[in-house]
Amino acid sequence: MEVTMLATSCDKKDCPTIYKTDRGALLVQGGTPVDHGLQIPAHETLVEIPLELFQKAIRDNLI
């Protein structure tokens, strides 16, 4: 899979980030919330992404 960074909230590699793939999908990097109260299947996960990051990606016509 080929991955391209679209938007990030900082210059480090440990910040919420949005990537696109050559498969026509998005990948998101962010913190794993533990207080959500949801039941998530073992093969899936949740990540918490600041709304500002999505707003930046949309404003910059990246997604």
PyMOL Python script that loads the backbone (N, CA, C, O; Angstrom):
from pymol import cmd

cmd.read_pdbstr("""\
ATOM      1  N   MET A   1       0.849  -1.171   0.000  1.00  0.00           N
ATOM      2  CA  MET A   1       0.000   0.000   0.000  1.00  0.00           C
ATOM      3  C   MET A   1       0.895   1.234   0.000  1.00  0.00           C
ATOM      4  O   MET A   1       1.866   1.318   0.751  1.00  0.00           O
ATOM      5  N   GLU A   2       0.546   2.187  -0.859  1.00  0.00           N
ATOM      6  CA  GLU A   2       1.259   3.458  -0.900  1.00  0.00           C
ATOM      7  C   GLU A   2       0.468   4.486  -0.100  1.00  0.00           C
ATOM      8  O   GLU A   2      -0.739   4.633  -0.294  1.00  0.00           O
ATOM      9  N   VAL A   3       1.149   5.200   0.803  1.00  0.00           N
ATOM     10  CA  VAL A   3       0.495   6.138   1.717  1.00  0.00           C
ATOM     11  C   VAL A   3       1.110   7.524   1.550  1.00  0.00           C
ATOM     12  O   VAL A   3       2.331   7.670   1.499  1.00  0.00           O
ATOM     13  N   THR A   4       0.250   8.542   1.464  1.00  0.00           N
ATOM     14  CA  THR A   4       0.692   9.929   1.339  1.00  0.00           C
ATOM     15  C   THR A   4       0.065  10.751   2.457  1.00  0.00           C
ATOM     16  O   THR A   4      -1.146  10.688   2.669  1.00  0.00           O
ATOM     17  N   MET A   5       0.879  11.522   3.171  1.00  0.00           N
ATOM     18  CA  MET A   5       0.370  12.380   4.230  1.00  0.00           C
ATOM     19  C   MET A   5      -0.391  13.553   3.607  1.00  0.00           C
ATOM     20  O   MET A   5       0.107  14.208   2.691  1.00  0.00           O
ATOM     21  N   LEU A   6      -1.590  13.810   4.108  1.00  0.00           N
ATOM     22  CA  LEU A   6      -2.384  14.946   3.630  1.00  0.00           C
ATOM     23  C   LEU A   6      -2.325  16.128   4.577  1.00  0.00           C
ATOM     24  O   LEU A   6      -2.057  17.254   4.157  1.00  0.00           O
ATOM     25  N   ALA A   7      -2.574  15.877   5.852  1.00  0.00           N
ATOM     26  CA  ALA A   7      -2.629  16.972   6.830  1.00  0.00           C
ATOM     27  C   ALA A   7      -2.210  16.434   8.185  1.00  0.00           C
ATOM     28  O   ALA A   7      -2.500  15.290   8.537  1.00  0.00           O
ATOM     29  N   THR A   8      -1.520  17.282   8.940  1.00  0.00           N
ATOM     30  CA  THR A   8      -1.097  16.916  10.286  1.00  0.00           C
ATOM     31  C   THR A   8      -1.249  18.122  11.197  1.00  0.00           C
ATOM     32  O   THR A   8      -1.343  19.258  10.732  1.00  0.00           O
ATOM     33  N   SER A   9      -1.272  17.869  12.491  1.00  0.00           N
ATOM     34  CA  SER A   9      -1.445  18.979  13.428  1.00  0.00           C
ATOM     35  C   SER A   9      -0.118  19.459  13.997  1.00  0.00           C
ATOM     36  O   SER A   9      -0.106  20.367  14.829  1.00  0.00           O
ATOM     37  N   CYS A  10       1.002  18.873  13.570  1.00  0.00           N
ATOM     38  CA  CYS A  10       2.318  19.351  14.010  1.00  0.00           C
ATOM     39  C   CYS A  10       3.398  18.816  13.073  1.00  0.00           C
ATOM     40  O   CYS A  10       3.101  18.076  12.135  1.00  0.00           O
ATOM     41  N   ASP A  11       4.632  19.187  13.324  1.00  0.00           N
ATOM     42  CA  ASP A  11       5.754  18.759  12.485  1.00  0.00           C
ATOM     43  C   ASP A  11       6.385  17.455  12.956  1.00  0.00           C
ATOM     44  O   ASP A  11       7.267  16.916  12.286  1.00  0.00           O
ATOM     45  N   LYS A  12       5.946  16.948  14.092  1.00  0.00           N
ATOM     46  CA  LYS A  12       6.486  15.695  14.606  1.00  0.00           C
ATOM     47  C   LYS A  12       5.725  14.528  13.988  1.00  0.00           C
ATOM     48  O   LYS A  12       4.755  14.738  13.259  1.00  0.00           O
ATOM     49  N   LYS A  13       6.152  13.312  14.271  1.00  0.00           N
ATOM     50  CA  LYS A  13       5.471  12.134  13.732  1.00  0.00           C
ATOM     51  C   LYS A  13       4.521  11.506  14.736  1.00  0.00           C
ATOM     52  O   LYS A  13       4.001  10.417  14.490  1.00  0.00           O
ATOM     53  N   ASP A  14       4.283  12.163  15.858  1.00  0.00           N
ATOM     54  CA  ASP A  14       3.407  11.588  16.884  1.00  0.00           C
ATOM     55  C   ASP A  14       2.181  12.458  17.123  1.00  0.00           C
ATOM     56  O   ASP A  14       1.721  12.583  18.258  1.00  0.00           O
ATOM     57  N   CYS A  15       1.649  13.061  16.059  1.00  0.00           N
ATOM     58  CA  CYS A  15       0.489  13.941  16.155  1.00  0.00           C
ATOM     59  C   CYS A  15      -0.643  13.392  15.297  1.00  0.00           C
ATOM     60  O   CYS A  15      -0.398  12.598  14.389  1.00  0.00           O
ATOM     61  N   PRO A  16      -1.877  13.803  15.571  1.00  0.00           N
ATOM     62  CA  PRO A  16      -2.971  13.412  14.690  1.00  0.00           C
ATOM     63  C   PRO A  16      -2.661  13.784  13.243  1.00  0.00           C
ATOM     64  O   PRO A  16      -2.240  14.904  12.954  1.00  0.00           O
ATOM     65  N   THR A  17      -2.873  12.839  12.353  1.00  0.00           N
ATOM     66  CA  THR A  17      -2.516  13.007  10.948  1.00  0.00           C
ATOM     67  C   THR A  17      -3.541  12.296  10.076  1.00  0.00           C
ATOM     68  O   THR A  17      -4.097  11.271  10.471  1.00  0.00           O
ATOM     69  N   ILE A  18      -3.790  12.845   8.886  1.00  0.00           N
ATOM     70  CA  ILE A  18      -4.631  12.213   7.889  1.00  0.00           C
ATOM     71  C   ILE A  18      -3.744  11.826   6.706  1.00  0.00           C
ATOM     72  O   ILE A  18      -2.951  12.628   6.215  1.00  0.00           O
ATOM     73  N   TYR A  19      -3.898  10.581   6.264  1.00  0.00           N
ATOM     74  CA  TYR A  19      -3.161  10.057   5.111  1.00  0.00           C
ATOM     75  C   TYR A  19      -4.162   9.568   4.069  1.00  0.00           C
ATOM     76  O   TYR A  19      -5.294   9.217   4.403  1.00  0.00           O
ATOM     77  N   LYS A  20      -3.740   9.547   2.807  1.00  0.00           N
ATOM     78  CA  LYS A  20      -4.545   8.891   1.780  1.00  0.00           C
ATOM     79  C   LYS A  20      -3.736   7.706   1.256  1.00  0.00           C
ATOM     80  O   LYS A  20      -2.506   7.702   1.305  1.00  0.00           O
ATOM     81  N   THR A  21      -4.450   6.708   0.758  1.00  0.00           N
ATOM     82  CA  THR A  21      -3.795   5.521   0.227  1.00  0.00           C
ATOM     83  C   THR A  21      -4.020   5.426  -1.279  1.00  0.00           C
ATOM     84  O   THR A  21      -4.886   6.100  -1.836  1.00  0.00           O
ATOM     85  N   ASP A  22      -3.235   4.591  -1.913  1.00  0.00           N
ATOM     86  CA  ASP A  22      -3.425   4.348  -3.339  1.00  0.00           C
ATOM     87  C   ASP A  22      -4.614   3.425  -3.594  1.00  0.00           C
ATOM     88  O   ASP A  22      -4.891   3.062  -4.737  1.00  0.00           O
ATOM     89  N   ARG A  23      -5.311   3.050  -2.532  1.00  0.00           N
ATOM     90  CA  ARG A  23      -6.509   2.226  -2.635  1.00  0.00           C
ATOM     91  C   ARG A  23      -7.785   3.072  -2.585  1.00  0.00           C
ATOM     92  O   ARG A  23      -8.890   2.532  -2.549  1.00  0.00           O
ATOM     93  N   GLY A  24      -7.625   4.403  -2.584  1.00  0.00           N
ATOM     94  CA  GLY A  24      -8.780   5.294  -2.535  1.00  0.00           C
ATOM     95  C   GLY A  24      -9.407   5.379  -1.159  1.00  0.00           C
ATOM     96  O   GLY A  24     -10.625   5.513  -1.035  1.00  0.00           O
ATOM     97  N   ALA A  25      -8.580   5.303  -0.120  1.00  0.00           N
ATOM     98  CA  ALA A  25      -9.069   5.341   1.260  1.00  0.00           C
ATOM     99  C   ALA A  25      -8.253   6.343   2.072  1.00  0.00           C
ATOM    100  O   ALA A  25      -7.201   6.808   1.631  1.00  0.00           O
ATOM    101  N   LEU A  26      -8.754   6.669   3.265  1.00  0.00           N
ATOM    102  CA  LEU A  26      -8.040   7.524   4.207  1.00  0.00           C
ATOM    103  C   LEU A  26      -7.593   6.695   5.395  1.00  0.00           C
ATOM    104  O   LEU A  26      -8.293   5.774   5.816  1.00  0.00           O
ATOM    105  N   LEU A  27      -6.439   7.017   5.932  1.00  0.00           N
ATOM    106  CA  LEU A  27      -5.957   6.483   7.198  1.00  0.00           C
ATOM    107  C   LEU A  27      -5.858   7.661   8.154  1.00  0.00           C
ATOM    108  O   LEU A  27      -5.482   8.759   7.745  1.00  0.00           O
ATOM    109  N   VAL A  28      -6.187   7.451   9.406  1.00  0.00           N
ATOM    110  CA  VAL A  28      -6.053   8.509  10.392  1.00  0.00           C
ATOM    111  C   VAL A  28      -5.189   8.031  11.541  1.00  0.00           C
ATOM    112  O   VAL A  28      -5.276   6.880  11.969  1.00  0.00           O
ATOM    113  N   GLN A  29      -4.367   8.917  12.026  1.00  0.00           N
ATOM    114  CA  GLN A  29      -3.500   8.653  13.174  1.00  0.00           C
ATOM    115  C   GLN A  29      -3.953   9.574  14.287  1.00  0.00           C
ATOM    116  O   GLN A  29      -4.126  10.775  14.080  1.00  0.00           O
ATOM    117  N   GLY A  30      -4.144   9.012  15.460  1.00  0.00           N
ATOM    118  CA  GLY A  30      -4.562   9.827  16.582  1.00  0.00           C
ATOM    119  C   GLY A  30      -4.521   9.032  17.869  1.00  0.00           C
ATOM    120  O   GLY A  30      -4.166   7.853  17.869  1.00  0.00           O
ATOM    121  N   GLY A  31      -4.878   9.664  18.947  1.00  0.00           N
ATOM    122  CA  GLY A  31      -4.886   9.017  20.248  1.00  0.00           C
ATOM    123  C   GLY A  31      -6.009   7.990  20.354  1.00  0.00           C
ATOM    124  O   GLY A  31      -7.058   8.144  19.729  1.00  0.00           O
ATOM    125  N   THR A  32      -5.788   6.955  21.138  1.00  0.00           N
ATOM    126  CA  THR A  32      -6.799   5.931  21.360  1.00  0.00           C
ATOM    127  C   THR A  32      -7.597   6.279  22.609  1.00  0.00           C
ATOM    128  O   THR A  32      -7.065   6.215  23.717  1.00  0.00           O
ATOM    129  N   PRO A  33      -8.864   6.646  22.448  1.00  0.00           N
ATOM    130  CA  PRO A  33      -9.673   6.984  23.621  1.00  0.00           C
ATOM    131  C   PRO A  33     -10.039   5.730  24.403  1.00  0.00           C
ATOM    132  O   PRO A  33     -10.233   4.660  23.826  1.00  0.00           O
ATOM    133  N   VAL A  34     -10.130   5.872  25.719  1.00  0.00           N
ATOM    134  CA  VAL A  34     -10.476   4.720  26.557  1.00  0.00           C
ATOM    135  C   VAL A  34     -11.779   4.921  27.308  1.00  0.00           C
ATOM    136  O   VAL A  34     -12.271   3.985  27.937  1.00  0.00           O
ATOM    137  N   ASP A  35     -12.341   6.100  27.262  1.00  0.00           N
ATOM    138  CA  ASP A  35     -13.533   6.403  28.051  1.00  0.00           C
ATOM    139  C   ASP A  35     -14.784   6.563  27.197  1.00  0.00           C
ATOM    140  O   ASP A  35     -15.694   7.301  27.575  1.00  0.00           O
ATOM    141  N   HIS A  36     -14.849   5.890  26.059  1.00  0.00           N
ATOM    142  CA  HIS A  36     -15.954   6.071  25.128  1.00  0.00           C
ATOM    143  C   HIS A  36     -17.181   5.218  25.448  1.00  0.00           C
ATOM    144  O   HIS A  36     -18.283   5.580  25.035  1.00  0.00           O
ATOM    145  N   GLY A  37     -17.040   4.117  26.155  1.00  0.00           N
ATOM    146  CA  GLY A  37     -18.164   3.271  26.519  1.00  0.00           C
ATOM    147  C   GLY A  37     -18.753   2.458  25.373  1.00  0.00           C
ATOM    148  O   GLY A  37     -19.825   1.873  25.523  1.00  0.00           O
ATOM    149  N   LEU A  38     -18.076   2.412  24.241  1.00  0.00           N
ATOM    150  CA  LEU A  38     -18.555   1.659  23.086  1.00  0.00           C
ATOM    151  C   LEU A  38     -17.975   0.250  23.084  1.00  0.00           C
ATOM    152  O   LEU A  38     -16.920   0.008  23.669  1.00  0.00           O
ATOM    153  N   GLN A  39     -18.660  -0.670  22.431  1.00  0.00           N
ATOM    154  CA  GLN A  39     -18.136  -2.016  22.249  1.00  0.00           C
ATOM    155  C   GLN A  39     -17.645  -2.126  20.807  1.00  0.00           C
ATOM    156  O   GLN A  39     -18.443  -2.143  19.869  1.00  0.00           O
ATOM    157  N   ILE A  40     -16.342  -2.200  20.642  1.00  0.00           N
ATOM    158  CA  ILE A  40     -15.710  -2.228  19.327  1.00  0.00           C
ATOM    159  C   ILE A  40     -15.191  -3.642  19.074  1.00  0.00           C
ATOM    160  O   ILE A  40     -14.564  -4.223  19.959  1.00  0.00           O
ATOM    161  N   PRO A  41     -15.434  -4.214  17.889  1.00  0.00           N
ATOM    162  CA  PRO A  41     -14.902  -5.544  17.590  1.00  0.00           C
ATOM    163  C   PRO A  41     -13.377  -5.573  17.739  1.00  0.00           C
ATOM    164  O   PRO A  41     -12.712  -4.554  17.550  1.00  0.00           O
ATOM    165  N   ALA A  42     -12.841  -6.720  18.072  1.00  0.00           N
ATOM    166  CA  ALA A  42     -11.402  -6.868  18.321  1.00  0.00           C
ATOM    167  C   ALA A  42     -10.556  -6.475  17.110  1.00  0.00           C
ATOM    168  O   ALA A  42      -9.416  -6.043  17.277  1.00  0.00           O
ATOM    169  N   HIS A  43     -11.084  -6.615  15.909  1.00  0.00           N
ATOM    170  CA  HIS A  43     -10.302  -6.301  14.701  1.00  0.00           C
ATOM    171  C   HIS A  43     -10.405  -4.826  14.300  1.00  0.00           C
ATOM    172  O   HIS A  43      -9.847  -4.425  13.279  1.00  0.00           O
ATOM    173  N   GLU A  44     -11.110  -4.022  15.088  1.00  0.00           N
ATOM    174  CA  GLU A  44     -11.243  -2.594  14.808  1.00  0.00           C
ATOM    175  C   GLU A  44     -10.743  -1.783  15.998  1.00  0.00           C
ATOM    176  O   GLU A  44     -10.528  -2.315  17.087  1.00  0.00           O
ATOM    177  N   THR A  45     -10.563  -0.476  15.766  1.00  0.00           N
ATOM    178  CA  THR A  45     -10.149   0.416  16.841  1.00  0.00           C
ATOM    179  C   THR A  45     -10.758   1.791  16.611  1.00  0.00           C
ATOM    180  O   THR A  45     -11.257   2.077  15.523  1.00  0.00           O
ATOM    181  N   LEU A  46     -10.721   2.623  17.605  1.00  0.00           N
ATOM    182  CA  LEU A  46     -11.134   4.015  17.501  1.00  0.00           C
ATOM    183  C   LEU A  46      -9.906   4.891  17.663  1.00  0.00           C
ATOM    184  O   LEU A  46      -8.986   4.550  18.406  1.00  0.00           O
ATOM    185  N   VAL A  47      -9.890   6.014  16.973  1.00  0.00           N
ATOM    186  CA  VAL A  47      -8.865   7.023  17.201  1.00  0.00           C
ATOM    187  C   VAL A  47      -9.565   8.362  17.344  1.00  0.00           C
ATOM    188  O   VAL A  47     -10.605   8.594  16.728  1.00  0.00           O
ATOM    189  N   GLU A  48      -9.004   9.228  18.144  1.00  0.00           N
ATOM    190  CA  GLU A  48      -9.576  10.551  18.368  1.00  0.00           C
ATOM    191  C   GLU A  48      -8.777  11.576  17.574  1.00  0.00           C
ATOM    192  O   GLU A  48      -7.575  11.743  17.783  1.00  0.00           O
ATOM    193  N   ILE A  49      -9.462  12.259  16.659  1.00  0.00           N
ATOM    194  CA  ILE A  49      -8.823  13.237  15.773  1.00  0.00           C
ATOM    195  C   ILE A  49      -9.470  14.596  16.023  1.00  0.00           C
ATOM    196  O   ILE A  49     -10.696  14.705  16.003  1.00  0.00           O
ATOM    197  N   PRO A  50      -8.670  15.629  16.258  1.00  0.00           N
ATOM    198  CA  PRO A  50      -9.243  16.968  16.462  1.00  0.00           C
ATOM    199  C   PRO A  50     -10.012  17.432  15.219  1.00  0.00           C
ATOM    200  O   PRO A  50      -9.539  17.252  14.097  1.00  0.00           O
ATOM    201  N   LEU A  51     -11.186  18.024  15.412  1.00  0.00           N
ATOM    202  CA  LEU A  51     -11.960  18.547  14.289  1.00  0.00           C
ATOM    203  C   LEU A  51     -11.158  19.542  13.463  1.00  0.00           C
ATOM    204  O   LEU A  51     -11.331  19.623  12.247  1.00  0.00           O
ATOM    205  N   GLU A  52     -10.291  20.290  14.107  1.00  0.00           N
ATOM    206  CA  GLU A  52      -9.480  21.285  13.398  1.00  0.00           C
ATOM    207  C   GLU A  52      -8.629  20.649  12.304  1.00  0.00           C
ATOM    208  O   GLU A  52      -8.372  21.276  11.276  1.00  0.00           O
ATOM    209  N   LEU A  53      -8.187  19.400  12.517  1.00  0.00           N
ATOM    210  CA  LEU A  53      -7.364  18.728  11.517  1.00  0.00           C
ATOM    211  C   LEU A  53      -8.191  18.422  10.269  1.00  0.00           C
ATOM    212  O   LEU A  53      -7.717  18.624   9.152  1.00  0.00           O
ATOM    213  N   PHE A  54      -9.421  17.937  10.447  1.00  0.00           N
ATOM    214  CA  PHE A  54     -10.293  17.698   9.302  1.00  0.00           C
ATOM    215  C   PHE A  54     -10.658  19.000   8.613  1.00  0.00           C
ATOM    216  O   PHE A  54     -10.707  19.061   7.384  1.00  0.00           O
ATOM    217  N   GLN A  55     -10.915  20.038   9.393  1.00  0.00           N
ATOM    218  CA  GLN A  55     -11.238  21.337   8.806  1.00  0.00           C
ATOM    219  C   GLN A  55     -10.076  21.850   7.959  1.00  0.00           C
ATOM    220  O   GLN A  55     -10.288  22.418   6.888  1.00  0.00           O
ATOM    221  N   LYS A  56      -8.858  21.653   8.436  1.00  0.00           N
ATOM    222  CA  LYS A  56      -7.672  22.082   7.678  1.00  0.00           C
ATOM    223  C   LYS A  56      -7.569  21.299   6.371  1.00  0.00           C
ATOM    224  O   LYS A  56      -7.304  21.881   5.318  1.00  0.00           O
ATOM    225  N   ALA A  57      -7.776  19.999   6.432  1.00  0.00           N
ATOM    226  CA  ALA A  57      -7.684  19.166   5.222  1.00  0.00           C
ATOM    227  C   ALA A  57      -8.756  19.566   4.200  1.00  0.00           C
ATOM    228  O   ALA A  57      -8.484  19.610   3.000  1.00  0.00           O
ATOM    229  N   ILE A  58      -9.954  19.854   4.667  1.00  0.00           N
ATOM    230  CA  ILE A  58     -11.037  20.270   3.769  1.00  0.00           C
ATOM    231  C   ILE A  58     -10.755  21.652   3.214  1.00  0.00           C
ATOM    232  O   ILE A  58     -10.920  21.878   2.015  1.00  0.00           O
ATOM    233  N   ARG A  59     -10.331  22.584   4.060  1.00  0.00           N
ATOM    234  CA  ARG A  59     -10.024  23.956   3.629  1.00  0.00           C
ATOM    235  C   ARG A  59      -8.930  23.966   2.565  1.00  0.00           C
ATOM    236  O   ARG A  59      -8.972  24.768   1.631  1.00  0.00           O
ATOM    237  N   ASP A  60      -7.944  23.065   2.710  1.00  0.00           N
ATOM    238  CA  ASP A  60      -6.840  22.995   1.768  1.00  0.00           C
ATOM    239  C   ASP A  60      -7.148  22.094   0.569  1.00  0.00           C
ATOM    240  O   ASP A  60      -6.258  21.779  -0.223  1.00  0.00           O
ATOM    241  N   ASN A  61      -8.427  21.677   0.439  1.00  0.00           N
ATOM    242  CA  ASN A  61      -8.875  20.819  -0.663  1.00  0.00           C
ATOM    243  C   ASN A  61      -8.090  19.514  -0.761  1.00  0.00           C
ATOM    244  O   ASN A  61      -7.793  19.040  -1.857  1.00  0.00           O
ATOM    245  N   LEU A  62      -7.759  18.941   0.387  1.00  0.00           N
ATOM    246  CA  LEU A  62      -7.005  17.683   0.403  1.00  0.00           C
ATOM    247  C   LEU A  62      -7.930  16.472   0.454  1.00  0.00           C
ATOM    248  O   LEU A  62      -7.573  15.385  -0.001  1.00  0.00           O
ATOM    249  N   ILE A  63      -9.132  16.672   1.019  1.00  0.00           N
ATOM    250  CA  ILE A  63     -10.127  15.591   1.025  1.00  0.00           C
ATOM    251  C   ILE A  63     -11.477  16.158   0.644  1.00  0.00           C
ATOM    252  O   ILE A  63     -12.462  15.422   0.586  1.00  0.00           O
TER     253      ILE A  63
END
""", "prot")
cmd.dss("prot")
cmd.show_as("cartoon", "prot")
cmd.util.cbc("prot")
cmd.orient("prot")
